């Protein structure tokens, strides 16, 4: 992970892109990078471990060395793909178990949805904490209750780890999320139409 946590945490979800073709998915990732993204999480809940590993390896081969690739859920696949790290949720393996798999030098992130979970995550070896959903979202099948900007402020008071806000993030509200205390915003849907331009627009909004 770079010294400064990136303002934009880009989530790449192949099924949302509408393609299972690895070259097309890699091209989408390259467009994110051309727009200024320096961190991309590969997230795909409906693919097999073999498919995720193959794609993660190709993304790591394709992306510039200065772009961090994070694999969602699977610490073992992150390690096998030589990705930069793994992100785990509340229903995945524990952050400590993930750390034992990936070792001390890779990035570890953890999802949280309320102050108690933020407190717990803060005590782990996680490098950053994600919190949300800030606003209503269609990117998750069974989303947790919306926390709003006040939820971001509460999380900021609890942890000094880099804080990533997720859920319903748009160009219109991203600045208010940063002002509420988040270091970064995680985005899926807004990036789908024109990834290069929209990435650049997000970064411009959050300067």
N, C-alpha and C positions, 0 to 999 in steps of 0.2 A: 504494500500500500504506500502511496506517495505521502509525503509529509503533510500536505494540506488535503483534506478530504474533498473530493470533487462536488461542486454544487449540484450536478445532475447525475443521478444514479439511473442509468438506462437499463430497463428490463427487456430482454429479447425473448419473446414467446413465439416459437415457430408456428404453432397452430393459430395464433392471432394474425400472423403475417399472411397466412393462407397458403403456405407452401411447405412441403416436406423435402424439397430439393435442397441439398446442402449448398451447392453453389449460390442459389438465390438467397438462402439464409445468410451466408457469409457476405454476400454483396450488401444486404441490408445492414449488417454489422459494420461494414466498411463505410457506408454512408453515415451511420451514427458517428463514427470516428472523424469523418471529413467535416461533420458539423461541429466537432469539438469535444465529443464524449471521450473520457479517459478511463471509464469504468463501465463494464457491461456485465449484467448477470444473465446467464442462460437459465431460463425457467420453462419447464415443460412437464406438466403433471401427467400427461397421457401417453408418453413415449416409454419404450422399454429401456432398461439400463444400457443395453448394447447400442441402441440408437443415440441415447444421450452421450455416451462415451465417444462414439464416432464423431458426432457433431462437435462436442467440446474439444476434441483433439484437432479437428480441422479449423475451428475458430482460433484456437491458440496458435496454430501454425500460420494462420492468415493475418491475424491482428498484429499491429505494431507492438514491439516489446514494451513500450511505455503505456500500453493500455492494459488495465487489470481485468482479467476474466474471472468471474465468480460463478460457481455452479450451485444451483439451488438444491437443497435437501441432502444431496449425496456426497458426503465427505470422501468416500472411497473412490468415486468417479472423478472428483476434483483432483485427487492425488494421482490417479492413473492417467488423467489427461494433462497433467502438469499445469493445471490452472493455477491462478494466483490465490484462490481461496474458495470457501464454501459459505453458504448462508443457510441457517437452519430455522425452522419454525417451532412453534410450541408443541406440535404433534410429531416432530422428527426426533432424532437422537439428541441428547443433551449437548449443550455447548462444550462441556468438559470432555464428553466422549468424542465429539467431533475434533476437538483440539488434539486428543491423543492420536487420532488417525492422521491428521494433516501436519502435525508437528508445530514447532514454535514460530516458524518463519512465514507461514501462509496466513492469509487474512481470514478471520472468522467473524461473521455477523449473525445476529439473532433477532427474530421478529418478536415484538411485544404488542399488547393491545390494551393494557391498563397499567396504572402506577405500580401495582404489586409485581407484575411481570418485569417492568423496567428495573425495579429495585433488585430483583433476582438476577437479571441479565448483567446489571452493573457489577455484581460481585463475581462474575465469571471472567474467564480470560478472553471474552469476545472483544474484538477490536472496535466494533461499532454496534449500535443498537438501532433497529428500525422500529418505528412506532406508527400505529394507524389502525383502521383507516381514518384519516383526517376528515375526509368528506365521503359521501356515498360513492360507491364504485361498482362497475359491472365486470371488473376483471377477475373477481373471485366468486366462486360458486356459492359459498356460504360465508359471506363477510361477517366480521365481528362488528359490534356496535360502533357507530361513528364517535370519534373522540373530539372532533373540532379543534380549533386553534388553541383553546384552553388546555386540551389534552397534550398538545405539543409543548405548551409552556410548563405544564406540570412535569412532563418527562425531562425537560431541560433542567428543572430544579433538582431532579433526582440524580441525574448522571452527567458526568463531564466527558464521557466517551462521545465520539462523533455520533450525531443523531440524524437518522434518515427518516423523513416523513413520507408515508405512502398512503394512497387511497384518494381517488378523485382529484388528483393534481392536474391543473390546467395552466395555460399561459396566463390566465387572468388571476389565478389565486396563488401562484407559486411564490411571488414576492412576499405576500403576507405570511406564508408558512415559514420562510426564512426569517422574517422579522419576529415571528413568535418564538424563535430559538433553534430551529432545525439548521443543521449544517448543510443538508442535502435533501433533494426531493427525488423520490423514485417514480418513474413515469413509464407507462406501457401504452395505453390507448392513443394518447396525443401524438405519439411518435410514428404511428402507423402510416399516415398518409404521405408525408414527405419527410423521412427521417433526417436527412441532412439539414434542410432548412429549419425544421422545427427544433432540432437540437440546438442549432445556433440561436434561434429565437429565445429558447428557454435560458440559455446561458447569458444572453444579452439582458433579459429581464431581471436576472439575479445578480448582476454585477454589484 
